[in-house]
Amino acid sequence: EMDEKTSLFQHACQKVRTLVLDPMPSEIRQIFCELIPVDDEVEDELCDKPVPLQMVKSLSASMSSTQSKVHVVCYQSICDVFPHVQDIFLRDTDFTLQECRRLCEFLKQVFYKSQFERIFYKQQPPSDDNQLDSLRRTSTFYYEDDAESANRKAIMAQLAAVQWSFQEHGQIAFRRRYLS
């Protein structure tokens, strides 16, 4: 009877095309998240260059339990459980440069196996400065600080390398074929 239930569950998972994971119930966090350490050294390392997932895991294993860690979504687990999922909603997850690097590392490893098409991240709150916000919507040229510009360029370059792109307005990472 357990084999039959397992088979039914696996069959149902094969049918899933859209997945909403955020907010993530604590009961499934073990399945779809992994813990990575958060300290100055690792944050600096993550900000300065891409870090392969295996390296993050080995760093995590070698660190003491007193160091703070953070749950991050595990794209591989999503792919393993729901192999045909195309749209993923992670509306509690910020799409930072570090998150972009994690996504790109995963996509490089499973490029032809993953059916991911779009990932919807946490939408940014509206800006308090309505004039700047209005200027950004109506003009193709506006001033931004160097760090913001560098992050945006780095995100776009990394996504382009795996044939993905990013739409800032909706905070959506997507496979490039949606551009046509």
NORKASUL-V402258 format. One record per run of one state. SS is the DSSP state (alpha for helix, beta for strand, coil for the rest). FROM is the first residue (numbers start at 1). TO is the last residue. If there is no record, write none. Layout:
ss=SS from=FROM to=TO
ss=SS from=FROM to=TO
//
This chain:
ss=coil from=1 to=1
ss=alpha from=2 to=15
ss=coil from=16 to=17
ss=beta from=18 to=20
ss=coil from=21 to=25
ss=alpha from=26 to=32
ss=beta from=33 to=37
ss=coil from=38 to=39
ss=alpha from=40 to=48
ss=coil from=49 to=52
ss=alpha from=53 to=62
ss=coil from=63 to=68
ss=beta from=69 to=73
ss=coil from=74 to=74
ss=alpha from=75 to=81
ss=coil from=82 to=86
ss=beta from=87 to=90
ss=coil from=91 to=96
ss=alpha from=97 to=109
ss=coil from=110 to=117
ss=beta from=118 to=121
ss=coil from=122 to=129
ss=alpha from=130 to=138
ss=coil from=139 to=145
ss=alpha from=146 to=161
ss=coil from=162 to=163
ss=beta from=164 to=167
ss=coil from=168 to=171
ss=beta from=172 to=175
ss=alpha from=176 to=179
ss=coil from=180 to=180
//
